[in-house]
């Protein structure tokens, strides 16, 4: 499958997104780069559309730059989905993405799909309700970055060096175990998520 988009368009997306992401949560640009890497791996074997998936991932977390997200930082993993800022960052991200894609003269139909994905990208049930494989791949690529050794650094940057000593991390690990069953729908993502979960010991209970 094609995992690439027009190089000039991709560079334009990077030039637009990176300064915005670097104003958001610590590590958001690095997170975005990893999601692009995961998306390319998914697109090698899954029939998604790179022209939808790649731009959506470059722009999906731009909304954090426009809001106060302290409630998200302070919430426990299980309560983060209830925070005002989680929903607001999706709304603001969709707005920012729409403006960027208009400036880049992205095809209107594709722009509309990308904006719709970003508007619900952290709500798995709403992503799946779109019945759009490319939307599912965006969610999967984003959520893969909750697993693997590199994700550990991301959460340390975001929540502080003592995060992994707190009960919240154990709560987060439990959510990730459940997420292996709930978040990943394509065969490729199911395989990758388990490989990355093993890196952080999530599968140890299955083999002990």
C-alpha positions as semicolon CSV with decimal commas, in nm:
position;residue;x (nm);y (nm);z (nm)
1;X;0,000;0,000;0,000
2;X;0,109;0,362;-0,046
3;X;0,238;0,514;0,278
4;X;0,362;0,838;0,122
5;X;0,212;1,172;0,027
6;X;0,343;1,447;-0,200
7;X;0,681;1,550;-0,049
8;X;0,620;1,921;-0,098
9;X;0,281;1,897;0,071
10;X;0,429;1,697;0,358
11;X;0,701;1,957;0,411
12;X;0,438;2,231;0,409
13;X;0,242;2,042;0,674
14;X;0,555;2,006;0,885
15;X;0,636;2,375;0,849
16;X;0,284;2,467;0,959
17;X;0,237;2,211;1,236
18;X;0,571;2,200;1,414
19;X;0,574;2,557;1,555
20;X;0,219;2,510;1,681
21;X;0,289;2,172;1,839
22;X;0,599;2,306;2,010
23;X;0,375;2,559;2,188
24;X;0,153;2,279;2,325
25;X;0,235;2,006;2,572
26;X;0,595;1,910;2,619
27;X;0,682;1,635;2,375
28;X;0,388;1,687;2,138
29;X;0,607;1,733;1,830
30;X;0,811;1,420;1,907
31;X;0,485;1,231;1,971
32;X;0,352;1,347;1,636
33;X;0,665;1,228;1,456
34;X;0,629;0,884;1,613
35;X;0,264;0,861;1,509
36;X;0,370;0,934;1,151
37;X;0,625;0,652;1,175
38;X;0,359;0,414;1,306
39;X;0,112;0,526;1,040
40;X;0,359;0,450;0,763
41;X;0,403;0,100;0,905
42;X;0,026;0,051;0,916
43;X;-0,023;0,187;0,565
44;X;0,226;-0,064;0,426
45;X;-0,025;-0,341;0,490
46;X;-0,363;-0,175;0,544
47;X;-0,572;-0,012;0,272
48;X;-0,596;0,335;0,424
49;X;-0,540;0,661;0,239
50;X;-0,208;0,828;0,313
51;X;-0,347;1,162;0,193
52;X;-0,594;1,146;0,484
53;X;-0,395;0,965;0,752
54;X;-0,065;1,154;0,733
55;X;-0,207;1,510;0,739
56;X;-0,452;1,416;1,014
57;X;-0,166;1,294;1,231
58;X;0,054;1,596;1,170
59;X;-0,233;1,818;1,283
60;X;-0,423;1,606;1,536
61;X;-0,275;1,755;1,855
62;X;-0,235;2,118;1,746
63;X;-0,532;2,211;1,964
64;X;-0,333;2,172;2,287
65;X;-0,143;2,488;2,191
66;X;-0,461;2,696;2,209
67;X;-0,597;2,595;2,550
68;X;-0,524;2,566;2,922
69;X;-0,478;2,192;2,980
70;X;-0,385;2,184;3,348
71;X;-0,697;1,981;3,429
72;X;-0,571;1,711;3,193
73;X;-0,226;1,707;3,354
74;X;-0,378;1,686;3,702
75;X;-0,635;1,413;3,628
76;X;-0,570;1,044;3,687
77;X;-0,551;0,830;3,372
78;X;-0,908;0,704;3,414
79;X;-1,042;1,058;3,459
80;X;-0,855;1,228;3,176
81;X;-1,133;1,146;2,929
82;X;-1,371;1,348;3,148
83;X;-1,161;1,665;3,145
84;X;-1,281;1,974;2,967
85;X;-0,948;2,022;2,794
86;X;-0,952;1,681;2,625
87;X;-1,264;1,770;2,429
88;X;-1,153;2,127;2,378
89;X;-0,819;2,028;2,225
90;X;-1,002;1,821;1,964
91;X;-1,235;2,109;1,882
92;X;-0,952;2,360;1,861
93;X;-0,735;2,115;1,668
94;X;-1,008;2,071;1,409
95;X;-1,035;2,448;1,374
96;X;-0,659;2,494;1,339
97;X;-0,632;2,205;1,093
98;X;-0,911;2,345;0,879
99;X;-0,731;2,677;0,853
100;X;-0,397;2,518;0,767
101;X;-0,545;2,288;0,505
102;X;-0,735;2,576;0,347
103;X;-0,413;2,776;0,329
104;X;-0,244;2,479;0,162
105;X;-0,535;2,446;-0,084
106;X;-0,600;2,089;0,021
107;X;-0,887;1,926;-0,169
108;X;-1,213;2,025;0,006
109;X;-1,349;1,671;0,036
110;X;-1,025;1,544;0,188
111;X;-0,998;1,847;0,413
112;X;-1,347;1,783;0,547
113;X;-1,265;1,422;0,630
114;X;-0,939;1,515;0,803
115;X;-1,109;1,782;1,012
116;X;-1,387;1,539;1,108
117;X;-1,129;1,283;1,222
118;X;-0,934;1,534;1,430
119;X;-1,256;1,654;1,595
120;X;-1,305;1,309;1,755
121;X;-0,961;1,147;1,737
122;X;-0,940;1,076;2,112
123;X;-1,287;0,920;2,124
124;X;-1,249;0,563;1,993
125;X;-1,622;0,498;1,978
126;X;-1,676;0,807;1,761
127;X;-1,380;0,728;1,537
128;X;-1,516;0,379;1,475
129;X;-1,862;0,522;1,412
130;X;-1,719;0,708;1,111
131;X;-1,682;0,366;0,943
132;X;-1,368;0,498;0,774
133;X;-1,055;0,283;0,768
134;X;-0,832;0,589;0,740
135;X;-0,989;0,733;1,056
136;X;-0,927;0,403;1,234
137;X;-0,562;0,409;1,126
138;X;-0,524;0,761;1,268
139;X;-0,656;0,642;1,603
140;X;-0,437;0,332;1,596
141;X;-0,119;0,523;1,509
142;X;-0,191;0,776;1,784
143;X;-0,263;0,510;2,046
144;X;0,038;0,301;1,955
145;X;0,241;0,579;2,114
146;X;0,100;0,475;2,451
147;X;0,311;0,161;2,422
148;X;0,676;0,080;2,364
149;X;0,993;0,204;2,528
150;X;0,981;0,545;2,363
151;X;0,639;0,621;2,507
152;X;0,787;0,602;2,857
153;X;0,996;0,910;2,785
154;X;0,689;1,090;2,651
155;X;0,493;1,043;2,973
156;X;0,790;1,135;3,187
157;X;0,823;1,461;2,992
158;X;0,453;1,536;3,023
159;X;0,382;1,437;3,383
160;X;0,720;1,454;3,555
161;X;1,004;1,213;3,642
162;X;0,817;1,063;3,938
163;X;0,513;0,965;3,729
164;X;0,611;0,599;3,707
165;X;0,636;0,570;4,086
166;X;0,277;0,681;4,135
167;X;-0,044;0,481;4,149
168;X;-0,154;0,667;3,837
169;X;0,100;0,475;3,629
170;X;-0,042;0,141;3,745
171;X;-0,387;0,270;3,655
172;X;-0,251;0,371;3,316
173;X;-0,101;0,028;3,259
174;X;-0,436;-0,135;3,332
175;X;-0,600;0,093;3,077
176;X;-0,336;-0,001;2,821
177;X;-0,405;-0,371;2,876
178;X;-0,772;-0,308;2,808
179;X;-0,677;-0,089;2,513
180;X;-0,505;-0,380;2,341
181;X;-0,852;-0,530;2,297
182;X;-1,049;-0,210;2,240
183;X;-0,836;0,032;2,038
184;X;-0,670;-0,174;1,768
185;X;-0,888;-0,314;1,491
186;X;-0,660;-0,379;1,194
187;X;-0,440;-0,690;1,189
188;X;-0,124;-0,482;1,157
189;X;-0,209;-0,260;1,454
190;X;-0,302;-0,559;1,667
191;X;0,038;-0,713;1,598
192;X;0,235;-0,391;1,652
193;X;0,050;-0,303;1,972
194;X;0,129;-0,639;2,128
195;X;0,495;-0,615;2,028
196;X;0,517;-0,269;2,185
197;X;0,318;-0,374;2,492
198;X;0,571;-0,650;2,551
199;X;0,849;-0,390;2,560
200;X;0,697;-0,233;2,871
201;X;0,604;-0,557;3,044
202;X;0,231;-0,547;2,976
203;X;0,224;-0,907;2,857
204;X;0,429;-1,048;3,144
205;X;0,118;-1,173;3,323
206;X;0,024;-1,378;3,016
207;X;0,359;-1,556;3,010
208;X;0,421;-1,596;3,384
